[in-house]
Amino acid sequence: MFLVAKGTHRGQGLTAAGLRTIFRYHRDLTGVAGGHPHALRHTFGTVLAEAGVDLAVMQALLGHAHVDTTARYVHLAPVHVKGEFDAARERIRTQLH
């Protein structure tokens, strides 16, 4: 939940329409095309995955009934994938020697 930060409704829950209005204002101000509140869920899923959070835990946090839905919210950068691969390769190499 987001809260209204100023005005007569300060401290009350921000409505979906209010959140969209804020996004639209900042999207227009910055020239970012296609920015929308739902993108925050994708960002949240990606950040959780990059932090190593288990997919089942992510599923619960995002409120999904199916883990395959949760997987659609993870967008790993190639540099993160390479870093994880390199770390796994080193662990395997250490175990073999």
C-alpha positions as CSV (number, residue, x, y, z in Angstrom):
1,M,0.0,0.0,0.0
2,F,1.1,3.5,-0.8
3,L,0.1,6.5,1.3
4,V,-0.8,10.0,0.2
5,A,2.2,12.2,1.1
6,K,0.6,15.6,1.1
7,G,-2.7,17.5,1.1
8,T,-5.9,16.9,2.9
9,H,-5.7,13.1,2.4
10,R,-2.1,12.8,3.8
11,G,-1.5,9.5,5.5
12,Q,-4.5,7.8,3.8
13,G,-4.2,5.0,1.3
14,L,-3.4,6.1,-2.2
15,T,-6.0,4.9,-4.7
16,A,-5.1,3.0,-7.9
17,A,-6.2,6.0,-9.9
18,G,-4.0,8.3,-7.7
19,L,-1.0,6.1,-8.2
20,R,-1.6,6.1,-12.0
21,T,-1.8,9.9,-12.0
22,I,1.5,10.2,-10.2
23,F,3.2,7.8,-12.6
24,R,1.7,9.6,-15.6
25,Y,3.0,12.9,-14.3
26,H,6.5,11.7,-13.7
27,R,6.5,9.7,-17.0
28,D,5.6,12.8,-18.9
29,L,8.1,14.9,-17.0
30,T,11.0,12.5,-17.6
31,G,10.0,11.3,-21.1
32,V,10.1,7.7,-20.0
33,A,7.8,5.8,-22.4
34,G,5.6,3.1,-21.1
35,G,6.2,3.6,-17.4
36,H,3.4,2.2,-15.3
37,P,2.8,1.1,-11.6
38,H,2.7,-2.6,-12.5
39,A,6.3,-2.3,-13.5
40,L,7.1,-2.1,-9.8
41,R,6.0,-5.8,-9.4
42,H,8.5,-6.8,-12.1
43,T,11.2,-4.8,-10.4
44,F,10.4,-6.4,-7.1
45,G,10.5,-9.9,-8.6
46,T,13.8,-9.2,-10.3
47,V,15.4,-7.7,-7.2
48,L,14.3,-10.6,-5.1
49,A,15.7,-13.1,-7.6
50,E,19.0,-11.2,-7.8
51,A,19.2,-11.3,-4.0
52,G,18.9,-15.1,-4.1
53,V,15.4,-15.4,-2.8
54,D,13.8,-18.8,-3.4
55,L,11.2,-18.8,-6.2
56,A,8.5,-20.3,-3.8
57,V,9.1,-17.4,-1.4
58,M,8.8,-15.0,-4.3
59,Q,5.6,-16.6,-5.3
60,A,4.2,-16.1,-1.8
61,L,5.4,-12.5,-1.6
62,L,3.9,-11.6,-5.0
63,G,0.6,-13.5,-4.2
64,H,0.7,-15.8,-7.2
65,A,-1.2,-19.1,-7.2
66,H,1.3,-20.7,-9.7
67,V,5.1,-20.5,-9.6
68,D,5.2,-20.2,-13.4
69,T,3.4,-16.8,-13.1
70,T,6.0,-15.7,-10.7
71,A,8.8,-16.6,-13.1
72,R,7.4,-14.1,-15.6
73,Y,8.3,-11.3,-13.1
74,V,12.0,-12.1,-13.1
75,H,14.1,-10.3,-15.6
76,L,17.8,-11.0,-15.0
77,A,20.5,-8.9,-16.6
78,P,23.1,-10.8,-18.6
79,V,25.8,-9.6,-16.2
80,H,23.9,-11.1,-13.3
81,V,23.5,-14.4,-15.1
82,K,27.2,-14.5,-16.0
83,G,28.2,-13.7,-12.4
84,E,26.1,-16.5,-11.0
85,F,27.5,-18.9,-13.7
86,D,31.1,-17.9,-12.9
87,A,30.5,-18.4,-9.1
88,A,28.9,-21.8,-9.7
89,R,31.7,-22.9,-11.9
90,E,34.2,-21.9,-9.2
91,R,32.3,-23.9,-6.6
92,I,32.2,-27.0,-8.8
93,R,35.9,-26.6,-9.6
94,T,36.7,-26.4,-5.8
95,Q,34.6,-29.5,-5.1
96,L,36.4,-31.5,-7.8
97,H,39.8,-30.8,-6.5
